[in-house]
Amino acid sequence: MAGGPSTPGLVTAAAAAGALGFLAAGYKAASAMTAEIEAVRSAGTEFFGVNVFVPGAPAADRGALARYVADLSAQAAGLGAAAGEPAWDDDGWEPKIAALLAARPPIVSFTFGCPAAELVARFRAAGSLVWVTVTSPAEAAAAASAGADFLCVQGPEAGAHRGTFTNEDRPAEEPGLIPLIGEARRVTDLPLVAAGGISDRSAVAAALAAGASAVQCGTAFLRCPESGAHPAHKAALADPRFSQTAVTRAFSGRPARGLVNRFMRDHPAAPAAYPEINNATRPLRSAAAAAGDVERMSLWAGRAYRAAAARQAAEVVTALCGT
């Protein structure tokens, strides 16, 4: 997960246990991303991936965005902060792409969209496999046509942001991960990596039986000591008062699944505006994290969050796969 949980230490610990770890380039400068790649390689880990966000379009409804940011003022003041500038940006796309082509990590994965076929070909020519996160058969077909090597099929059970190609509203009831794997398999014969709500060996077995070649887990590793998740976030995953997850746009303007807290309940109708809302709420989220205020932090978590345990990453890998 971007925003802190994924660290070089977590990647190298997972690799030592026989798993494949990914660095999160989202919200980082190209220089910081490169430094993490170098740290992983210096630790002796040769096979790993780096995940990048594909930039989308600026928010269409500027009026709704302005009204939402104005509504944040009271909560911002309560934290001794002010809302940030709701500006659009591309998360440093061009510098990151240039740095990744130079660094040549074994895998480069893309979320929130699929890069153009020409860019996919450049990465493959540089020696990097290309993975693309997909959430529907149409996205799977598009990524396959662009030349992707693997597809990460992400079900709605997954924690944090849904990796949809667009920021449009989706049906309230979407197919779960298992049927989604079958739908993707019908449009492509590329290897599929299943993601979303996988927390134990039975879930791993179900995904593999449905047609996946591998599984990808995030929430299962959040409470590991190697995870960079905030201590309050780790504690909230085991706190009985957080009894459910829900999908919200409140923190970022993009659909993301997290533990239901006060901020999510107070802002049930945030508009589709990413990364504008993400930039506007960043000072609030930072102030909440500094204060340990879990009611106003973005506590990203998948549906199977109760299975996340405070144990070493190697133990989690063993519990999931028996390796």
N, C-alpha and C positions, 0 to 999 in steps of 0.2 A: 504493500500500500504506500502511496505517496504521502508526503506530509510528515514523515518521521519514522514510522514503524520499520520500514525496510532499511537495514543498515549493512555495511560491509561485514560486520561481525555476524549478523544473522545469515547472510549469504554464505560465508565461509563455514559456519557451523553446520548449516544444512548440507553443504557440499561434502563435508567430512563424514556426514552420516549417510551419504549416498543419494541425496536429493539434489535437485537443480534449483538454485536460488536466483532471484531477480533483484537488481537494484532499481529503485524508483527515481526516474529523472524528473518527474513532475514537480513543479514549483522550485526547481533548483537551477542555478546558473550553469552554463556549459562547463565552466571551470570546476565547479563543485562536483558535477557529475563525473568529469574526467578524473578528479582526485579520488573518488570512490572506486572507479574502475581500477585505478592504479593500486589502491589499498587492497582490493580483492586479489589482484594478481600478485602483489608482494607477499600475500599470505599463502601463496602456493595454489590458489584455486584457479584452474584453467577453464573450466566449463561453467558458464553463468550467463545470465541475460540482463538486458537493460530495457526498461519499459519507458516509452515516450508517449506524451499526449499529442494527438493530432489536433491542431487548432480548428475551431469552428467559426461560425458567422457571428457578428455582433448582434446584440439583442434587438429584436424587431419592435417591441413595444417599449419605447423609451419612457412613456408616461407612467406605465405600470412599474417600471424599474425605479423611477424617481420617487413614486409614492412609497414603494417598499423601503427604500433607503431612508426616507423621512421617518417612517415608522420605527426604524431601528434606534432613533435618537435616545429614547427613554432608557432602553436597556444599556446602550453605550454609556450614558451618563452614570448609570448605576454601577458600572465597572470602572469609572474614572477614565473612560476612553471616548473616542469619537469615531463615527463610521468612516471608513476609508473611501477613497475616490472610486466610484463604480465604473472603472475604465475597462475597456476591452484590451486584451493583449494576446499574443500567440505563444506565451510561455517560452520565449526564446527559441523558437522552432529552428530557424536557420543556423544559429551557432551550435545548437545541439546536434543537428544533422551533420554538420561539417566535422564536429568533434568525434561523433560516432563513426563516421566513414574513415577518419584517421586512426581511431583507437581499435577498430575492428573487433568488437566483442563477439563471442561465438554466436550470440542470439540478440537480435533487436526486436522488441515487440511493440506493437502500436495499439493504443486505446483511444476511443472517441472517434474513430474513423479509420480509413484505409489509405495509405499513401499511394500516390500515382504509380502505375506500373514501371515507369522509368526509374523512379527512386528505389522501388523494390529490387529492380535489376541491378542498380548500382551497389546496393548492400550485398546482394548475392555475389556479385563480381568481387567485392572486397573480402569475401569469405565469411560473411555473417548470414546465418539463417534468419528468415523473417517470419515472425508470428503476428497474427492480427486477432484482436478480441472481437467476437461477433455475438450478437444476441438474437438473431433471426435467420431463417433460411436465405432471405434476400441478401443480408449482409455476408453470409457465408459464401454465396455464389459470387458476389462482387469481389471479395478478398481472394477467392480462388482465381478469378479471372485476372486479377492484378499480379498474380505470380507468387502469392504467399506460400511458404513451405509448411506451416502449421496453422491451425485455427484454434484459438482458445474460445470454447463455447461457454459463455457465461450465463448462467440461469438467474432468475430474479431473486433466488435465495441468497445471493452473494452480498457481502458487506461492502460498504463504501460506494463509490460511484458506479452506476451501470454504464457499461462501455458502449452505449448505442452510438451509431454513426451520426445521428442528429439529436437535437435537444427537444424534440417534439414529445407531446404526451403520448404514452402508450396505453393500451387497454388495461383496465384495472386488474383483470385476471389474465395473466400471461402463462404460457406453458412452463412448467417447471423444468429443471435441468435435464432430467432423464428423457422426457419426450422431446425436448429441444435438441438433444444429441441425435435422436433418430431423425428429426426434421433436417438437421444439417447434413447427416449422412446421406440423405436422399438427393442432395444437390451437389455433393462433392465427395471424392474419394481421398481427399487430403487427410493426414493424421489429425485427430481431434483431441484437444486437451480440455477436460471438463473442469468447470469452476463454479462454485456456489453451494454453500451449505455442506461441504464435505468435511466431516469432523471425526470419522472413525473408519475402521476397516470395512464395515458393512457398506458404508457410503462409497468408499473407494471401489469395492467389488461391484456395486450396482452400476457405477459410472462405466467401468470397464466392460461389464456385461452388455451395456446399452450401446457400445460401439466406440467408446473413447480409447485412445492409446495411452493416455496418462491423465493424471489429475493435478489441479493446481489449488493450493490452499493459502488463505490469508489469515482469516480470523483465528484459526487454530494456533497460529504462532504469535498472536498479539501479546500474550502474557509471558512469553519467554524472556529470560533475562537478557538475551541478545537483541530483543526487539527494542526499537527506539520509541515505542508508544509512551505517552505521558503516564507517569505512575497512577494518576487519578483515573485515567482511561482504563488501565489494567485492572484497577480495583473495581471500577464500575461493572466490568464484565462478570464479576462474581457477586455483586451487590444485589440482594433480594428485591430492593425497591425498583430496580430496572427489570421489569418483567416481560418486556416485549420489544421488538424492533419494528420499524416502519420506514417507508420510503419518503423522503422529504426533499424539497428544493430550498429549504429555509436557510441553510448555511452557505450554499454555493450557487444556487440557481440552476443546478442540474440534479436529476434524480439520484439519490444516494440513500443507502440503507444504514440506519444506526439505531442505537438504543433510544427509546422515546424519553425525552427529557422536557424540561420547561420551555426551552427555546423552540423546539419542534412544535409543541402544543400552542405556543403563542403566535406562531407564524405558519399557519396551515396552508396558506395560499400564495406562497412566493412565486413570482413569475419566472418564466423560462429565460434566464439571463446569465449565462456562464461565459467567461469568468467574471463578469461585472459584479454579481452579488458576492462571489467568492472574495474578490478584492475589497468590497465594501465591508464584509464581516470580519476580515482578517484581524483588524485591531481589537475587535470584541472577543474573538476566539483566543487571541494571544493574551489579553487581559484576564479572561476567564481561566486559561491554563495556568497563568502565573499565580492566580488566587486559589487554584484547585477547585474552581466552581464547576462541578460536573453538570449542573443544570443548564449551563450556557456554553459548554464545549461540544464540539462535533465528535460524538462517541461512535464512530463507525464500527459496525459489527454485522456479521451475517446471521441468518436465522438460527444457526446451530451454535451460537456464541457461548452457551452454557458449558459446552464441551471444552472450551479453551482453558488450559490449565497452566499454572505457574511452574513450569518445568523446562529443562534445557531443550533447545531445538532438536538435538539428537534424539531425545526421548519422544518428542512429538512425532518425528519421522518414523521411529520404530513403532509407535502406537498406531500410526496410520497404515504403514506398509509392511511392518514386520521385518524390516531390513536391519 
